[in-house]
Amino acid sequence: MKKEKLTQSFGIIVIILSSAFFLLTETYGANSKSPYARINSENQTVRIPKTAYKQIKRRTTNPSSFRPDMPFSEAIDILRNSTFPQLNIVVIWKDLEENADIYRETPIGTDGLSRVPLRTHLKILLMSVSGGGAEKLGYVVDEGVIIIATRSSLPKKMVTRIYDISDLVSAPANYRLMPGFGMTFGGTGFRGQGSYSSPNRGAYGSSNRARASR
């Protein structure tokens, strides 16, 4: 009897340990940064075969391979293919040729860097290619498309400003004589007394001013 109970207890322990190990393995696989695992839109872990991942890696390039004598168009292709899927990069070559004297075969004049974001690679590349020219190069991102052109050709950033124009669109002030308005004339001048009202602020207090004598 004791042996049977020990055997049953041992079997239960084995089942518990196996279940715990399975759960830990699945959790680690879902949260790990393994290049062979991806989480899809349904929050499910999808494993990529090693052979497929290696094929993807072979199709991508690394901007750290930049060299000073590399043509500008080749450097753009390296940036475009540095991610999977590819980056959407559009170069306005006609603008660069006519306004900045930069062509597809223009040497980039810079070496590649390692462990920096692609944005940094792009900024340094454009700064180096434009060099001391009068027209500098820049880029904008429009709905996922990176557009490269001269800075003067790129769309300007628009700033929204809000002004209070309520005084310009409100009804005009209602000037009217108040009861008791009077004016006296004398040999030394004249005096007037009265008030006016605005539709926004109501009646103003009376005024009493003397003008210069003749």
Secondary structure, 3 states (H helix, E strand, C coil): CHHHHHHHHHHHHHHHHHHHHHHHHHHHHHHCCCCCEEECCCCCEEECCHHHHHHHHHHCCCHHHCCCCCEHHHHHHHHHCCCCCCCEEEECHHHHHHHCCCCCCCECCCCCCCCCCHHHHHHHHHHHHHCCCCCCEEEEEECCEEEEEECCCCCCCCCCCCCCCHHHHCCCCECCCCCCCEEEEECCEEEEEECCEECCCEECCCEEEECCCC
